[in-house]
Amino acid sequence: MDQRLTLVTLGVHDLSRALAFYEALGWKAHAASVDGEVAFFDTGGMVVALWGRAKLADDSGVNDRGGWGGVTLAHNVAEPAQVDAILAAARAAGAVVARPAAPSPWGGYSGVFLDPDGHPWEVAVNPGWPLDADGRPHLG
């Protein structure tokens, strides 16, 4: 298996609400999305999908206990002001800011929001991971 991640699917309780949230953050659903069933977002080398949580659990062969799944998503940016702006936009779109932006112990600046289904997103500036022109991080 190649060392590569190609798709992250987020199980959601209400697809319309989840789609509206991500669109309010500026994301654009791909034409391959199926109205009312699944939404796909091309994130530049990887796809993020929104799909019904019960359907995802059944398809994945897991018992959904409704709690946090032990995964946090991350979005790295170049400047602290971008972290602040994204957290504000997420809050305005209906997210809960779980950890306000602040300097981190590892020398960066970050905060966390929870999307309407409770999926945590860390928004961070990491000085050890410079971003290329496409916004992709390079491990130092």
C-alpha positions in Angstrom: 0.0 0.0 0.0 1.4 3.4 -1.0 1.8 6.0 1.8 -1.0 8.2 0.7 -4.4 9.3 1.9 -7.0 9.9 -0.8 -10.4 10.3 0.9 -11.7 11.3 4.2 -15.5 10.8 4.7 -17.2 12.6 7.5 -20.3 10.9 8.9 -23.1 13.6 9.3 -26.5 13.5 10.9 -28.0 16.1 8.4 -26.4 16.3 5.0 -28.1 19.6 4.1 -27.0 21.3 7.3 -23.4 19.9 6.9 -23.2 21.0 3.3 -24.5 24.5 4.1 -21.8 24.8 6.9 -18.9 23.9 4.6 -20.2 26.1 1.8 -20.4 29.0 4.3 -16.7 28.4 4.9 -16.1 28.9 1.1 -15.9 25.2 0.1 -17.5 24.2 -3.2 -19.1 20.8 -3.7 -17.9 18.9 -6.7 -20.2 18.0 -9.6 -19.8 14.3 -8.7 -21.8 14.9 -5.6 -25.3 13.3 -5.5 -27.9 15.7 -4.3 -29.4 14.6 -0.9 -27.0 11.5 -0.7 -23.3 12.5 -0.6 -21.2 15.6 -1.1 -17.6 15.6 -2.4 -15.0 18.4 -2.1 -11.8 18.3 -4.1 -9.2 19.6 -1.6 -6.2 19.5 -3.9 -4.9 16.0 -4.0 -7.4 14.5 -1.6 -11.2 14.3 -1.4 -13.4 15.1 1.6 -16.9 13.6 1.5 -20.0 14.2 3.6 -22.3 11.1 4.0 -25.0 10.0 6.4 -23.4 8.9 9.6 -25.6 5.7 9.9 -24.8 4.7 6.3 -21.1 5.3 6.9 -21.1 3.2 10.0 -22.9 0.4 8.3 -20.6 0.6 5.2 -17.5 0.6 7.5 -18.7 -2.3 9.6 -18.5 -0.3 12.9 -20.8 0.1 15.9 -21.5 3.9 16.0 -21.7 4.8 19.7 -22.1 8.5 18.8 -18.9 9.7 20.5 -15.8 11.2 19.2 -13.9 8.9 16.9 -10.4 9.7 18.0 -9.6 11.8 14.9 -9.0 15.5 14.5 -8.7 17.1 11.0 -6.3 20.0 10.5 -6.0 23.0 8.1 -2.6 24.7 8.1 -2.2 28.3 7.1 0.7 30.7 6.7 -0.3 33.5 9.1 -1.9 33.8 12.6 -4.4 36.3 11.2 -5.7 33.5 8.9 -6.3 31.2 11.9 -8.3 34.0 13.6 -10.3 34.7 10.4 -11.1 31.0 9.8 -12.2 30.4 13.4 -14.5 33.5 13.2 -16.0 32.3 9.8 -16.5 28.9 11.3 -18.3 30.3 14.3 -20.5 32.5 12.1 -21.4 29.4 10.0 -22.5 27.5 13.1 -19.4 25.9 14.5 -18.4 25.8 18.2 -14.9 27.1 18.9 -13.5 24.4 21.2 -10.1 26.0 21.7 -9.6 29.7 20.9 -6.6 30.6 18.9 -3.4 31.1 20.9 0.3 30.5 20.7 1.2 26.8 21.0 3.9 25.1 23.1 5.5 23.9 19.8 6.1 27.4 18.5 3.0 27.8 16.3 -0.4 29.4 16.6 -3.6 27.4 16.5 -7.2 27.0 17.6 -9.9 24.3 17.1 -13.5 24.5 15.9 -16.2 21.7 15.9 -18.4 21.5 12.8 -22.1 20.9 13.3 -21.6 17.2 13.7 -18.8 17.6 16.2 -15.9 16.8 13.9 -12.9 18.8 15.3 -10.8 20.9 13.0 -7.5 22.4 14.1 -6.5 25.6 12.2 -2.8 26.2 12.7 0.4 28.0 11.7 3.2 25.5 12.1 6.6 27.2 11.6 8.3 23.7 11.2 6.0 22.9 8.3 6.4 25.6 5.6 3.5 25.7 3.0 4.2 25.6 -0.7 2.4 27.8 -3.2 -0.5 25.3 -3.2 -0.8 25.4 0.6 0.6 21.9 1.0 2.8 21.5 4.1 6.4 20.2 3.9 7.6 18.4 7.0 10.8 20.1 8.2 
